[in-house]
């Protein structure tokens, strides 16, 4: 399966697509996001709050459908050919500024 990153999420991760060959036996959106965090730990604060709940303003879609609209939510089962799309948060400018600053900005301060 693929995770495709758009807008500033692409900047934070540093790539457009992340291929996941195989999840453990728990093939859910939750386990996929855990694999993502293992590979890209810097993404964690942009996706999850301090209690590890998905931030409500981060648009994530599975095959173009919003898993938040499903009763099962983060425990939505995934198939090997699914495409997960991740966008920048929609309610805050914080991520946009921090992502664009990057290490070079912090070195100048």
SULHU-V342407 format. One record per backbone hydrogen bond with DSSP energy under -1.0 kcal/mol. NH is the residue of the N-H (numbers start at 1). CO is the residue of the C=O. Records with the same first field share a line. If there is no record, write none. Layout:
BEGIN
NH=CO ; CO
END
This chain:
BEGIN
2=82
3=18
4=84
5=16
6=86
9=6
12=8
13=9
14=10
18=3
20=1
27=25
28=26
29=76
30=74
32=28
33=29
34=30
35=31
36=32
37=33
38=34
39=35
40=36
43=40
44=41
46=43
47=44
48=44
49=53
52=49
55=47
58=55
61=85
62=65
63=83
65=62
69=66
70=67
75=72
76=73
78=27
82=79
84=2
85=61
86=4
87=59
90=57
97=93
98=94
99=95
100=96
101=97
102=98
105=101
106=102
107=103
108=104
END
